[in-house]
Amino acid sequence: MLSENMKTIRKSKGLSQEELAIKLNVVRQTISKWEQGLSVPDADMLISIAEVFETPVSTLLGEAVAETRADDLRTISEKLEVINLQLARRKAARQKALHWFFISLSTVIAAIFAVLIAFNSPYQGWDYSKPETAVIGTLLHAFEWLFVRTAPFALMGSIVGICLTRKNAS
C-alpha cells in the first residue's frame, strides 16, 4: 500500500524517482526499492517524504485523512513494524532457500564425482573409428576434464555458502 501510494503521489506531483531522491538525499535505487515494496523508509524518512509531497503521512500509508490524532505516530509505527516483519520473513525465506541450494549443489557435485570414480572413464576403451562413438567419447572426456578441474572450487564455494547461510536458515 505504501509503495503504491508513494509511486502514485510522486507521479501526480510530476517528480521522477531521481528528483525525489535528490530532495530526500538518497539514491534513486532507494526510491525504486520503496516503490517496489522491497524495503520501507524509516519513520523519520516517512515524515520527510510526506513533507516533500505536501501530504499527511497517513495518506502515504493509505488512510483517509479525517482528523489529526495524537496517536498517529503510534499507528504509523505499528504499520511500519508489520511491514518490517514481513520483509524480515521474506529475507529469512530467501536465506533458507539459498542455504538449501548450496546443500543441493554440494550433494550433486559429490554424486558426480562418485559416478566418475565408479565408472573409471569407460569411454577410453571405445572404438573411436566410428564417428558416433568418437563424438560422444570426446564430449564425455571434455565434460570429465572440465568437471574435475572446476568442481573442487564450486564445492568449496558451496561449503562456504552453507556455512554463511546456516546461522539464520535453521
Buried (B, 14 or more C-beta within 10 A) or exposed (E): EBBEBBBEBBEEEEBEBEBBBBBBEBEBEBBBBBBEBEBBBEEEBBBBBBEBBEBEBBBBBEBEEEEEEEEBEEBBEEBBEEBEEEBEEEEEEEBBEBBEBBBEBBEBBEEBBEEBEEEEEEBEEEEEEEEEEEEBBEEBEEEBEEBEEEBEEBBEEBBEBBEBBEEEBE
